[in-house]
Amino acid sequence: MFFLPLSLTQLNYVVVSKSKVILFGGATGDTGKYIITGDTYGLDLIGNKWSKLEGSGIAPSPRAAHGSCAVDSLQMVVYGGATGGKQRHRLYQRLTYLFYRWFIGFR
């Protein structure tokens, strides 16, 4: 079955290895009627296949216009962004792709 994430705007994606990309959050909908998401998707670049990632830990709240970056092999950090007009600037959250587990801060 072929799968693609929703059509999103204000999203952020991170290349976490030579063969993996992670996409988190974003907004979907028409101007003025956006729905902010907290979904996480992975793209396998070798198989050219998207999958929705379901994991453990405390995931970031749904957000758009946020920042993210790779911090180590198969890890990304999500920071800031907006949810329904509220800014989120204080919390760093890290995703370990290998086990798909979210962590708050750095360990």
C-alpha positions as protocol buffer text, in pm:
chain_id: "A"
residue {
  index: 1
  type: MET
  ca { x: 0 y: 0 z: 0 }
}
residue {
  index: 2
  type: PHE
  ca { x: 137 y: 342 z: -100 }
}
residue {
  index: 3
  type: PHE
  ca { x: 116 y: 609 z: 169 }
}
residue {
  index: 4
  type: LEU
  ca { x: 186 y: 984 z: 175 }
}
residue {
  index: 5
  type: PRO
  ca { x: 145 y: 1224 z: 470 }
}
residue {
  index: 6
  type: LEU
  ca { x: -130 y: 1486 z: 458 }
}
residue {
  index: 7
  type: SER
  ca { x: -68 y: 1799 z: 256 }
}
residue {
  index: 8
  type: LEU
  ca { x: 106 y: 2016 z: 516 }
}
residue {
  index: 9
  type: THR
  ca { x: 238 y: 2370 z: 546 }
}
residue {
  index: 10
  type: GLN
  ca { x: 470 y: 2524 z: 805 }
}
residue {
  index: 11
  type: LEU
  ca { x: 620 y: 2183 z: 871 }
}
residue {
  index: 12
  type: ASN
  ca { x: 972 y: 2080 z: 944 }
}
residue {
  index: 13
  type: TYR
  ca { x: 1165 y: 1778 z: 827 }
}
residue {
  index: 14
  type: VAL
  ca { x: 1509 y: 1650 z: 923 }
}
residue {
  index: 15
  type: VAL
  ca { x: 1746 y: 1412 z: 748 }
}
residue {
  index: 16
  type: VAL
  ca { x: 1866 y: 1190 z: 1035 }
}
residue {
  index: 17
  type: SER
  ca { x: 2077 y: 949 z: 829 }
}
residue {
  index: 18
  type: LYS
  ca { x: 2168 y: 876 z: 469 }
}
residue {
  index: 19
  type: SER
  ca { x: 1846 y: 681 z: 430 }
}
residue {
  index: 20
  type: LYS
  ca { x: 1597 y: 830 z: 681 }
}
residue {
  index: 21
  type: VAL
  ca { x: 1397 y: 1155 z: 696 }
}
residue {
  index: 22
  type: ILE
  ca { x: 1161 y: 1252 z: 980 }
}
residue {
  index: 23
  type: LEU
  ca { x: 873 y: 1497 z: 936 }
}
residue {
  index: 24
  type: PHE
  ca { x: 700 y: 1635 z: 1247 }
}
residue {
  index: 25
  type: GLY
  ca { x: 394 y: 1857 z: 1287 }
}
residue {
  index: 26
  type: GLY
  ca { x: 280 y: 2128 z: 1052 }
}
residue {
  index: 27
  type: ALA
  ca { x: -61 y: 2260 z: 952 }
}
residue {
  index: 28
  type: THR
  ca { x: -320 y: 2142 z: 705 }
}
residue {
  index: 29
  type: GLY
  ca { x: -623 y: 2322 z: 568 }
}
residue {
  index: 30
  type: ASP
  ca { x: -718 y: 2648 z: 398 }
}
residue {
  index: 31
  type: THR
  ca { x: -613 y: 3001 z: 487 }
}
residue {
  index: 32
  type: GLY
  ca { x: -761 y: 3097 z: 821 }
}
residue {
  index: 33
  type: LYS
  ca { x: -885 y: 2743 z: 887 }
}
residue {
  index: 34
  type: TYR
  ca { x: -568 y: 2554 z: 966 }
}
residue {
  index: 35
  type: ILE
  ca { x: -551 y: 2243 z: 1178 }
}
residue {
  index: 36
  type: ILE
  ca { x: -218 y: 2210 z: 1362 }
}
residue {
  index: 37
  type: THR
  ca { x: -87 y: 1853 z: 1374 }
}
residue {
  index: 38
  type: GLY
  ca { x: 145 y: 1661 z: 1601 }
}
residue {
  index: 39
  type: ASP
  ca { x: 189 y: 1369 z: 1365 }
}
residue {
  index: 40
  type: THR
  ca { x: 530 y: 1222 z: 1296 }
}
residue {
  index: 41
  type: TYR
  ca { x: 621 y: 1051 z: 970 }
}
residue {
  index: 42
  type: GLY
  ca { x: 933 y: 873 z: 852 }
}
residue {
  index: 43
  type: LEU
  ca { x: 1056 y: 845 z: 496 }
}
residue {
  index: 44
  type: ASP
  ca { x: 1278 y: 556 z: 398 }
}
residue {
  index: 45
  type: LEU
  ca { x: 1485 y: 701 z: 113 }
}
residue {
  index: 46
  type: ILE
  ca { x: 1602 y: 361 z: -8 }
}
residue {
  index: 47
  type: GLY
  ca { x: 1253 y: 214 z: -40 }
}
residue {
  index: 48
  type: ASN
  ca { x: 1092 y: 554 z: -112 }
}
residue {
  index: 49
  type: LYS
  ca { x: 823 y: 472 z: 144 }
}
residue {
  index: 50
  type: TRP
  ca { x: 649 y: 693 z: 403 }
}
residue {
  index: 51
  type: SER
  ca { x: 521 y: 554 z: 732 }
}
residue {
  index: 52
  type: LYS
  ca { x: 339 y: 716 z: 1022 }
}
residue {
  index: 53
  type: LEU
  ca { x: 549 y: 675 z: 1335 }
}
residue {
  index: 54
  type: GLU
  ca { x: 379 y: 584 z: 1662 }
}
residue {
  index: 55
  type: GLY
  ca { x: 610 y: 590 z: 1960 }
}
residue {
  index: 56
  type: SER
  ca { x: 653 y: 615 z: 2332 }
}
residue {
  index: 57
  type: GLY
  ca { x: 754 y: 890 z: 2569 }
}
residue {
  index: 58
  type: ILE
  ca { x: 611 y: 1242 z: 2583 }
}
residue {
  index: 59
  type: ALA
  ca { x: 578 y: 1371 z: 2227 }
}
residue {
  index: 60
  type: PRO
  ca { x: 576 y: 1746 z: 2157 }
}
residue {
  index: 61
  type: SER
  ca { x: 237 y: 1913 z: 2147 }
}
residue {
  index: 62
  type: PRO
  ca { x: 95 y: 1966 z: 1797 }
}
residue {
  index: 63
  type: ARG
  ca { x: 274 y: 2264 z: 1637 }
}
residue {
  index: 64
  type: ALA
  ca { x: 363 y: 2442 z: 1315 }
}
residue {
  index: 65
  type: ALA
  ca { x: 633 y: 2695 z: 1222 }
}
residue {
  index: 66
  type: HIS
  ca { x: 874 y: 2520 z: 1460 }
}
residue {
  index: 67
  type: GLY
  ca { x: 1240 y: 2437 z: 1431 }
}
residue {
  index: 68
  type: SER
  ca { x: 1408 y: 2100 z: 1428 }
}
residue {
  index: 69
  type: CYS
  ca { x: 1750 y: 1960 z: 1355 }
}
residue {
  index: 70
  type: ALA
  ca { x: 1946 y: 1636 z: 1359 }
}
residue {
  index: 71
  type: VAL
  ca { x: 2166 y: 1610 z: 1667 }
}
residue {
  index: 72
  type: ASP
  ca { x: 2312 y: 1265 z: 1625 }
}
residue {
  index: 73
  type: SER
  ca { x: 2264 y: 965 z: 1403 }
}
residue {
  index: 74
  type: LEU
  ca { x: 1892 y: 880 z: 1394 }
}
residue {
  index: 75
  type: GLN
  ca { x: 1797 y: 1159 z: 1637 }
}
residue {
  index: 76
  type: MET
  ca { x: 1622 y: 1493 z: 1597 }
}
residue {
  index: 77
  type: VAL
  ca { x: 1529 y: 1783 z: 1826 }
}
residue {
  index: 78
  type: VAL
  ca { x: 1205 y: 1983 z: 1797 }
}
residue {
  index: 79
  type: TYR
  ca { x: 1192 y: 2337 z: 1938 }
}
residue {
  index: 80
  type: GLY
  ca { x: 947 y: 2626 z: 1943 }
}
residue {
  index: 81
  type: GLY
  ca { x: 664 y: 2680 z: 1700 }
}
residue {
  index: 82
  type: ALA
  ca { x: 303 y: 2783 z: 1734 }
}
residue {
  index: 83
  type: THR
  ca { x: -19 y: 2606 z: 1827 }
}
residue {
  index: 84
  type: GLY
  ca { x: -341 y: 2793 z: 1770 }
}
residue {
  index: 85
  type: GLY
  ca { x: -181 y: 3135 z: 1814 }
}
residue {
  index: 86
  type: LYS
  ca { x: 25 y: 3033 z: 2119 }
}
residue {
  index: 87
  type: GLN
  ca { x: 402 y: 3035 z: 2088 }
}
residue {
  index: 88
  type: ARG
  ca { x: 605 y: 2741 z: 2219 }
}
residue {
  index: 89
  type: HIS
  ca { x: 963 y: 2852 z: 2283 }
}
residue {
  index: 90
  type: ARG
  ca { x: 1090 y: 2689 z: 2599 }
}
residue {
  index: 91
  type: LEU
  ca { x: 1084 y: 2316 z: 2539 }
}
residue {
  index: 92
  type: TYR
  ca { x: 1336 y: 2103 z: 2355 }
}
residue {
  index: 93
  type: GLN
  ca { x: 1219 y: 1752 z: 2276 }
}
residue {
  index: 94
  type: ARG
  ca { x: 1435 y: 1485 z: 2121 }
}
residue {
  index: 95
  type: LEU
  ca { x: 1322 y: 1187 z: 1914 }
}
residue {
  index: 96
  type: THR
  ca { x: 1535 y: 875 z: 1888 }
}
residue {
  index: 97
  type: TYR
  ca { x: 1431 y: 720 z: 1556 }
}
residue {
  index: 98
  type: LEU
  ca { x: 1580 y: 377 z: 1617 }
}
residue {
  index: 99
  type: PHE
  ca { x: 1341 y: 309 z: 1910 }
}
residue {
  index: 100
  type: TYR
  ca { x: 1097 y: 589 z: 1824 }
}
residue {
  index: 101
  type: ARG
  ca { x: 1096 y: 733 z: 2173 }
}
residue {
  index: 102
  type: TRP
  ca { x: 1055 y: 1101 z: 2265 }
}
residue {
  index: 103
  type: PHE
  ca { x: 1258 y: 1260 z: 2547 }
}
residue {
  index: 104
  type: ILE
  ca { x: 1231 y: 1604 z: 2705 }
}
residue {
  index: 105
  type: GLY
  ca { x: 1568 y: 1781 z: 2704 }
}
residue {
  index: 106
  type: PHE
  ca { x: 1898 y: 1601 z: 2650 }
}
residue {
  index: 107
  type: ARG
  ca { x: 2018 y: 1289 z: 2829 }
}
